[in-house]
Amino acid sequence: QRYGRAAMEQIQDFEDVAGREAIADLIYRYASRIDAGDIDGVLACFAENCAAAYGNGAVTLNGKAELRSFFIKALDTDGGNSTASSHFMTNVLVTLRGAEAEAETTAMAVRNISPGKVTVRGLIYRDVLARAGGTWLIRRREHVTIWEFETPGRFLAGLKPGAPQGRS
């Protein structure tokens, strides 16, 4: 029986590591899809019944339809003038609770919102996640800006952050 218990603990440890890795991958994928302007890819990171608060709670959204409208406007994808960005996600802290989890991620985002200027922001993402059918999804997200500044700068023409770039 002692061997059986040790084996079960090893299996649980493996499942915990796999869950943490899957959640971190989800958070990185969200950032990658934001930077690529891929709204469908961003929405694939969220559960159907999701809720999100952006702008330190100034904007609250419920469900994927509201998220889609928000991201179309925030990324300006319907006008063809997508604002370039680069998100750097780090310090992904995950607490597992069976089929649910909480994650807190520290991030820095650089966005080219106006010509000749970039905005640099320090962010915290606080997420509640749920596992359904073996896949982790964001059920609730809180996006908090902790600091920001603007500086002269631009993204290089022809490069779209987050999209794979070929070599010539």
N, C-alpha and C positions, 0 to 999 in steps of 0.2 A: 504494500500500500504506500510505503514511503517513496518508492520509485515512481509510482503513479502520480503522486502529488508533485514531485519535482518536474516530471514531464509536463504536467498541466501548467505549472508556473512558467516553464520555458515557452510553452505555446502561447500563454497570455502575454509574456514579454515580447514575443515575436509579433503578435497582433497589435500590441501597443506601439511598437516601433513602426510597423507597417501603417498604422493609422496616422501617426504623427507625420510620417513621410508623405502620405497621401494628402493630408491637410496642407502641409507646406507647399507641395506641388500645386494644389488648387490656388493658393494665395499667389504664388509666382505666376501661374497661368493667367489669373485675373489681371495682374500688372502688365504682362506681356500683351494681352488682348486689348487693354486700355491703350497702351502705347501704339499698337497697330491700328487703332480705330475700328476694331472688329467688335461691333456691338453684339452680334449673335454669340460670339465667343465669350464676351463678358457675361452675357445673360446665362450662358450654359454653366456658369459657376454658382448660380443662385437656385434655390428651391422655388417651386411654383408659388408657394404661400409666403414668400420672403417679405421682409420689412427692412428699410435702410434709412439712415439719417446721415445727411451730408452737410457740410458747412457748419459744423459744431451744432447740429440740430436745427438749423434754419430751414432745411428742406427735409421733409419726411415723405417716404414713398412706401407704398404697399403693393406688392405683386409685381410680376415681370412687365406688365404693360406700362405701369408708371415708371419703372426703372428704364425701360426702352425710351420713353419720351424724354426722360431726364438726360440720358446719355447722348441722345441725338442732339439735344440742345447744348449740353456741356462740351461735347467733342465737335460740334458744328459739322456733323457728317452730312446733313441734308443739303447744305449749301455748297458742298465741295471744297470748303476752306478749312479742312480739319486742322485743329491746333495740335502741333507736334508736342510730344511729351516723352519723358523718360522717368519711370518709377523704379526706385531701388528699395526692395523689400528686405528687411533684415530682422534679427532678433524675434523670430516667430516662436512664441511661447504657447504651447498647447497643453490643455488639461482635458483628458479623456474621461467620459462618463458613459461607458457603454456605447450606445448608438448615437450619443450626443457628445459634443465637445465645445470648448471655448478656446479661442485663440486671440492673442494680442500680438500685433505686428507693428514694429517701428519702421517707418519708411521716410524716404525723401523723394519728392517729386519735383521735376524741373519741367516747366511748361512754357511754350512760346505762344503766349496769349496775344501779345500785340507786337507789331513789327519793330525789330531792333531791341526788344526787351525780353528777358526770360524771368519768370517768377519761380523762386525756389522755396519749397515748403517742407517743413518737418511735420510728419503726420503720425498718428496712431490709428490703427484699424482695430476695433474690438468686434469680434465675430462670435456668433453662436452658430454652430454647424450641426447638421444632422446627416446620418448615414442611411441611405435608402438603396436597397439592391446592391450593396457593396460599394456605393459611390458616395463620397462626402460632398455636401453642398452647403453654401452659406444660407442660413435661414434668417439671420438678423445681422445687420452690419451697422456699426457706428464709426463714422469717419471724422476724426478730430484733428484740426490744424493746431499745432502747438507753437509754431513760429513761421515767419515767412519774410522774404525780402525780394525786391526786384533789382535786376542788374542789366547793364547792356549786354546783348548777346543775341545769337540766332542759331537755329539748327541749320545744318548744311543742306543746300538744295539737292534734291534727288534722293536723299536718304529719309526713310520713314522709320523712326525708332520703333523697335519691337518686331519689325518685319525682317525675315532672313535676307541677307544681302549676299549676292554672288560676287565672285572675284573675277576681275577681267584679266 
